[in-house]
């Protein structure tokens, strides 16, 4: 098989399965694993895929800036936000991560809800200006792409809070590689918040499924649930069903 044919097959398999195991495809093609690994290495260098231990994952497309993301799939995000808001109970301590989908959650919270909302995102805090809820805004170095605080000061503040529920924002969701995001330091902040929360939920728009970003946050099984659009096909969601994480339709 020619190199171009192998590469085309690798690309097609990644698009179909969302991952590729080097040994499996080498056995299937009757080739050495070194040959497939060389193909993956060269394709990764050309920006065609992401290499991981034992194989490859499709690349997550670069996200546009925060302002541009506010206009993407806005109706779906609004539905997810409204459904997630129903999970919040009075008197809870609620940690809301940054992101445009979580901004819809903040907007959907009842204005008379008596709870404590903690966030490290100034844009999330601003959405709650006219709410009765107490708002705690954590500081740190501003990561402008996601409009969230990061750094040692943020981690220190997070460690002083125990949240009943955490709404985590991620850029990719994969059944084997879990929930991930594009920035190393931001991923560490998200893990720190999850450690302090009794339950963690993700509001998941369709384009995030089957993808992997460079920095892992959590495994899917570590979630209390995924809030997903009701129109997503059952077969697309089946890899994410587990004994611990529930699928909540919006």
Phi, psi and omega in degrees: 000133180291156179303316180298325178291319178297317181296320179297320179293319178299314179298318180294320180293322177296319179295324183281315189258343182078002176195167179213131177258122186301315182296319182296316183285330176296316178296319181297323183267354182069035181242168176285151177296328178299323179297314180294319179297322177296318177301314181296320179297316180291320179292324177295319179297332178271003178075028183262343180198175178244121178283138172228169181301120177088358182175222185206160175230155174292151177287141170278126180301143178301136179281144171291173181292172188301315182298319180293323182294338181296338182264354184274125177050043187297324179294318178296315180300322179296317178297316178298318180298317180296318181292319180295325180299332179291343179280345184273132181247153177304146176075000178284158167260118189242123177259123179247119177290169176285178178118157185286329177288318177293335174297325176293325174298313180301319179295329184278346179296138179302137182296335181262011180294125178262098181206174175248120179255120178251137178208153173251018180245117178297331179290324176293315179302319181295329178295340186258017184305320186257014178270152176290330184307143172290135181242125177247117181254118179273143182259181180151195177281128185282119172270102194291332181301319181253355182055054176225156176277142177224173175108178185298321181296322179294314179300317180300319179292319180300320184293348178267001187238137170247117183260143173287324186211140180234127174259105186270137174254131178224167179257348183206148181223123183223138184298327181266323188257002171075208183261133186217167180214173191269351185238131184301312184290322179296322177299319179296321177297315180298318177297321180298319179293315181301323178297333183266001185250142176291317179227143177235131178237153175235131172271113194246111173279153191302325186291348182276342185286140177078007181248165177220128173264168189298332191239115183287142177252299183214166168274155180301323182293346179276353179276155167279329179183161173246129174265116191232155177295137184294339182276357179293135181299145181301323182292331178289333182267344187302324179294347185257002176280132179213174180289340185253319184265126178265154174258121184249116185277142179233000000 
